[in-house]
Amino acid sequence: MNLVDLSGNLLFTAFVAYLAGTILFGGAVKGSKNEASASNKRWGKLGITVTIIGFLAHLSYFITRWIASGHAPVSNMFEFTTAFGMLLVGAAILFYFLYKSPLVGLFALPIAIVILGYAAMFPRDIQPLIPALQSHWLTIHVITAALGEAILAISAVVGLIYLLKNIDLTKKSKERTWLEFIMFTLVLVLGFIVVTVGFRAAGYEAAFDYVDKNGAQAEVVYHMPALFGMNEYSAKTEGTMQPLAEMPAIINAKTLTTFTWSVITGIILYFLIRLISRRRIAELVKPLAVKANSQLMDEIGYRSVLIGFPVFTLGALIFAMIWAHEAWSRFWGWDPKEVWALITWLFYAAYLHLRLSRGWEGRKSAWLAVIGFAIIMFNLVAVNLVIAGLHSYA
């Protein structure tokens, strides 16, 4: 077995361990009315043990792929997203040991599982680095930025727990609507996985020629019916669906097509779940959060931002600007990725300001944490894939 196959097996092992860890943490939360009971502690210890085993397998995947490729495995969407999922689990383990709350694992692990499922939809082949990425700053900048984002994500995890516990879902309100919208966006990610697997299993493929943003001829292959065409496209595969609209060169029409199909599939899945359960998804999840200590969740959220914000600042801004100056002879260029990294930084700076000077705790703090994670995910998904820029290779 070569290193690439070994790394794939290790990643699958981590995925299975995270599924098992979620179930065990669920047992710790639902097992007894007394959160500190011996039964709950036993389930919690089993949950964290299996999660650590999964994390070690995930870390081993990262190391073996690094050895196989000769560079840090963070150079494309598959590699970066799997690394982000690993760091998220690592952050969840850290906060579990700091606060001994199985709820952190119960809600963080499913998010990591969805992230790994999302990563699995991208090409997994090891490719040589393009010249722009052949630098030691690839490792320093990307891993540090991803670590900061992973720690910040914990604030959203506990923020969601806080909101599920404290929002009355039996009464119509804006908070109930927005909380359900969060559940809806998670289903959209599942929609992406389902539609991608479905069309790949069907063997759908359609090739197009187009003109890229530099005015050069290029070719793109769609693996699902093209709803949007690339700039000045022409079809090469007969008998396939023609795009409904042509996009300008700045927009990645293939990714926009995937996003649109994912939304359509996610909407169908969402209403199927609602139809079968006859309840909102937030109402299905709420029982898992009823035992949460609201003050503790608020404290964990605040501490995760205090830790994650300086790490993100170091990786996403300072190291990024040093690398930008080395690669492009300028510290800042208003590239879409740079702009959204700045927006993310300004948002969490505002979070800390409002928390420390205005006393925004509890629900307000929880909502800010969830919004912050939404900004991070928008940067990962939309900015990386849809908007063309210097970081489009990622």
N, C-alpha and C positions, 0 to 999 in steps of 0.2 A: 504493500500500500504506500503510495507516494504522499508527500506532505499536504498536497491540495485535498486529496480524498480524506486524509486524517483530520484536517481542519474542518471539513464539512461534517464529518461524523461527530466531532467534538461540539460543533455548533448545534447539531440536532440533539445531542445529549443535554446541552444546556437548556434548550427549548423544552424538552420533556421534564427536566428537573424543575423549571419555573412553573410548568403546569401543576406538577405534584406539590410544589411549595405553596401555590395559591390555594389548593384544596386543603392542605394542612393548616395554613393560616386561617382559612375559613372555619375549620374545626375549633381553633383557638378562640375565635370570636363568637361562634354560635354554640359552643359546647356547654356553657354553664352561665347562669345569670350572674354569678360572682366572677368578675374579670380576673381576679387574683387567685382563683381556685387552682388546685393541683392539676386537675384535668386540663384547664386552659393553658397552664404553664407547660405541661407535657406536649400538648399540640403545638404550642408556640416554639418549643425547643426543636421538635421534629421539623417544623416548617423552616426555621432559620438554618438548620443543619442541611436540609435538602437544597435550600436556596444557595448556601455557600458552595455545596458540591457543584451545582449548576454554574455558579459564577466562576469557579476554578476551571471547569470545562470550557466555559466561554473565554476565559483569559488564555487558556491553552490554545484554543482556536486562533485567537489574536496573535499569539506568539508564533505558532506554526505557519500561519499565513504570512506573517512578517518574514520569517526565514525563507519560505518558498518564493516570495516575490522580491525579496531584497530591499524592501522599503516598508515603512509603516502602512498597514492596511487601512488607510483613510482617504484614498485618492479618488474614489467614485462613490456613487450613491449606495451601492450594496455594502461596501466596506465601511463607509462613514456611519450608515444607519445601524449596522450591527455593532459597531464600536459604541455608538450612543446608547443603544440598548444595554450593553454590558456595563457602561459607566452609570446608567440609571439604577441598575440592580445593585452595583457597588455602593451607590449613595444610599439606597434603601437599607442595605445591610448596616451601613455606618449608623444611620439614624435609629435603626432597630436596637442596636447595642447601646446607643446613647439614652434612649427613652423607653426601651422594653415594651413597645406597642406593636402587637401583631397586625394592627390595622394598616400600618405603613406598608408592610409586605403584602397584605391582602389586596390593596388597591394599586400598589406600584407594580407588582409582578404582571397583572393582566395588561397594563400599559406597555411594559417591556415585551410581552408576548406579541401584542399587536404590532409593535415597532419591528420585531424580528420577522413577523409575517409580511409586513410591508417591504422590508429589505429583500425578502426572498423573491419578490417579483422583478427584481433588477438582474441584469447579467452578472454572473459570478466569476467569469473568466478573469484570470490575472493578466493584466495588460501592462506593457512597459510605460513608465511615466513619461508624459509629454514634457518638453523642456521647461515649461513654466513651473512644473512641480518638482523638478530635480534639485531639491534643496533640503538641508537639515531643518529648515523652518517649517516644512510640511509637517513633520512630527511634532515640533514644539508648538506651533500655532494651532493646528487643528485639534490635537489631543487636549490641550489646555482649554480651548474654547468649548469643546464637547463636554469636558469635565465640569466646567462652570455651568453649562446648560443643564446637565444631568442633576446637579445639586439644586439648581433653581427649580427644576421640575418637581422635586419633592415638595416644595411649597404649594404647588398646584394639586398634588396628590392629597395632602392633608387639608388643603382649602376645600377640595371637593367633598372630603369626608365631613368637614365642618358644615358645609352647606346642606348636605343630605340629612344631617342630624337636626339642624336647626330651622330649616324651611318647612313650613306646614304645607304639604302637598295636597291636602284636602281642600284648601282654599285657593281660589283663583287669584293670581298675583303675577307681577312682572318677574319676580325672582323665580317662581315656579316655571314660568315659560322659558326663561333663560337657562335654568338648570336642565330642563328637558332638551333644549337645543344642544347643550354640551353632550348629552347622551346620543343625540342624533348625529353629531359630528363623529363620534366614535364608531357608530354604525356605518358611516360613510367610508371609513377606513376598511372595514370588513367588506364593504361593497367593492372597493378597489381590488382586494385580494380575490374575491369571488369572480369578478368579471375578467381579471387577468388570467386566472387559472382556467376559467371556462373557455375563453377564446384560444388560449395556448393548447388546451386539450383538443380543441376542434381543428387545430393546425392552420388557423387563419393567417394569411400573409399577403400583404399588398405593397409593392415597391413603387416609389415615385422619385422622379428627378425634380430638383428645385434649385433656386438661387439663394445662397446664404447671405448673411448680413455683410460679408465682405465682397459680395458680387461674384463669387465663384460658384461653379456648378457643383452640386453634391447630390447624394442619393440617400433616401431614408426608407426604411421598411416598417410598415405598420403591422401590428399583430392583432388588431381589432379594426372593424370597419371605420374608415376615416370620416369623421364628422367635419373636421377642419383640415384644409390643405396648407402645405408650406408655401412660402413666397414663390410665385411664378411656377407652380408645380405642373408636372405632366405625368400621367399615369404610365407605368411600365408593365403592370400585371393586368391581364384581361379578365373580365368577369367578376371584378370586385367593385365594391361601392365607391362612387365618386364623392369627394368632399362636398359638403353643403355650402362651405364658404372658404375663401382664401385668406390667410393671415399675413400680416406684414412680417418682414424678416426678423424683427425684434422678438416676435412671439414664436415659441416652439409649438407648432400646431399639433405635432404628434402627441406631446404631453398634454396639451389642452384637450385633445380627443380622449385620451385615457382618463383625464380628470372628469370630463363630462359623462363618459360611460360609467365611471365609478359613482358619481352623484346619482345618476338614474337608477343604478343597481342598489345603491345604499337607501334611496327613498323607498324602493320596493321592499327591501329587507325590513326597514323600519316599520312600515305599515303592516307587514306580515306579522312581526313581533307584537305590535299593538293589537292586531286582530285576534291572534291566538291567545295572548295573555289577558286581553281586555283591560289592560292598565297601561299607564305611562311607564317607560323604561325606568325613569327615576324612582317610581314607586316600587319597582321590582328590586332595585338596588338598595333602597333606603334601609330595609331591615338589617343590612350588614353594618350600618353606621350608627345604629341607635345606641350602642353601648359606648360610643366614643366619648372621651373626656374633652369637651369643647375647649377648655382652657389649655390643655396639653397640645391639642391639634394646632391651636393658634400659636403657641410657643414654638412648636416644631417648624411651622411655616416661616415664622420670623427668623429663626436661627438659620434655616436653610438659605434664606436670602442673604443674611449677613455673611455666610461662608461662600456661597456661590457667586455673589456679585463681584467681589474682588478677583476671584479666579477667572470669571468671564471677562472682566476688564483687562486682565493681563493677557489672556489668550486671544480674544476676539478683537481687541483694539490695539494694545501696545505691541504685542508680537506681530499682529497682522500688519501694522504700519511699518515696522522694521523690515518685514519680508517684502512689502510692497515697494519700499524704497530700494531694496536690493534688486528686485526683479524688474521694476518699471521706472526706477529713478524718481519716484514721488511717493510721499507718505499717504496721500489721500486722492482719490479720483472720482468719487461719487458713483462708483459702480453700484448696481442694485443690491448686491450682497453687502457691500460696505454700508450703504444707506440703512439697510434693515438691521445690521449689527448695531449701528448707532441708535436706531429707534429702540431696539431691545434694551440697550444700555441706559438710555434716557428714561425708559419706562420704569426699570427697576430702581433707578436713582430717585424717581418720583415716588415710588413705593416706599422707600426708606424715609424720604423727607416727610411724606404724609403720616407714616407710622410714628416717627420720632417727634415731629413738631405739632402735628394736628391730632394725634391720638387715634388714628384710624386702625382700630383693632377689630377682632371678631369678624362679622360678616363683610365689612368693607375690605378688610385685609384679605379675606379668603377670596372675594371676587377679583381683587387685583392680582392675586397669585394665579388664578385660573386664566385671566386675560393675558398675563405675562407668558404663560405656557403656550397659549394660542398664537401669540406673536412669534415665539420660537419655532413652532411647528409650521407657521406660514412661511417663515424664512427657510426652513428645511425643504418644504414641499413646493410651494408656488414659486418662490424666488429662485431656488436652485434649478427647477425643471421647466418652468413656463417662460420666465423672462430671460432673454439672452443677455449675457454679459461676460466679463472676464472670468467669472467663476462658473460658467455654464458646464465646464468639463466635470465639475463635481457632482 
